[in-house]
Amino acid sequence: MQRLGKNLGGYRGECIDIREVLTAIQTEAEETGWHRDTFSILNGETLVAYHRQTPNARRRLYLSTGIHGDEPAGPLAILELFRENCWPGDVDLWLCPCLNLTGFPLNKRENAGGIDLNRDYRHLRSSEVQAHTAWLSKQPSFDLAVSLHEDWESNGFYLYELNPDNRPSLATEIIRNVAKVCPIETAELVDGWKARDGIIRPDATPENRDQWPESLFLLTHKTRQTYTFESPSDFPLETRVKAQITAVRTVLDHI
């Protein structure tokens, strides 16, 4: 499978109507017993989060996506997972399906105010991140946190793992399964970080990073293990969605 060659200087692939996707997610969530939270941002907009509680939960998992408005595969993968409704029976789940409502209509990474939300979790300049972190502060700690992203420059799927306590890693199993549906990034340096077989383990020391992504905030305040999935957005959208679903399924099967 080859790159499409569309992404010249940025993402140039398919776009989605995020409102339509979120409406479909809400319908599926309501029909399958998820609890819905809303938290306000500027201009009267609200972000949405969902929580699924099980009677005998032994683990807690957090999922998020849609923090960059030029990364459509994540929200579509979440919608498909809701439709499949094959969640573990002993895991409590928290899920944010879109953290950047204003970026998607513009097909841009940042929000409408020009802020990269995934670099704002230390200084909290944006109303989206302020509201999101306030909501997170009311939630319990998670055993694992997963964020779904895309990379318009990559030649394949890859992931970041933050795991400073050396807990059992799922990274190799995730890559092995995703390789069945999507190429894996083979570069040894990605975005300035050393990579090997599609796995990146960046510096997880918060004080060393002036701009925090969501994953570093989560590592600091809510969990001790995070994964960030990056599907290659110069490939067909169907392939990228399958890659994200496969990666999440692997987590659900092994958590």
HELIX and SHEET records of a PDB file:
HELIX    1   1 ILE A   18  GLU A   31  1                                  14    
HELIX    2   2 LEU A   42  GLY A   44  5                                   3    
HELIX    3   3 ALA A   73  GLU A   84  1                                  12    
HELIX    4   4 LEU A  117  ARG A  119  5                                   3    
HELIX    5   5 SER A  127  SER A  137  1                                  11    
HELIX    6   6 ALA A  171  VAL A  178  1                                   8    
HELIX    7   7 PRO A  206  ASN A  208  5                                   3    
HELIX    8   8 GLU A  214  HIS A  221  1                                   8    
HELIX    9   9 LEU A  237  HIS A  254  1                                  18    
SHEET    1   A10 HIS A  35  SER A  40  0                                        
SHEET    2   A10 THR A  46  ARG A  52 -1                                        
SHEET    3   A10 VAL A  91  CYS A  96 -1                                        
SHEET    4   A10 ARG A  59  THR A  65  1                                        
SHEET    5   A10 LEU A 144  ASP A 151  1                                        
SHEET    6   A10 THR A 226  PRO A 232  1                                        
SHEET    7   A10 TYR A 158  LEU A 162 -1                                        
SHEET    8   A10 ILE A 199  ILE A 200  1                                        
SHEET    9   A10 TRP A 193  ARG A 196 -1                                        
SHEET   10   A10 LEU A 189  VAL A 190 -1                                        
END                                                                             
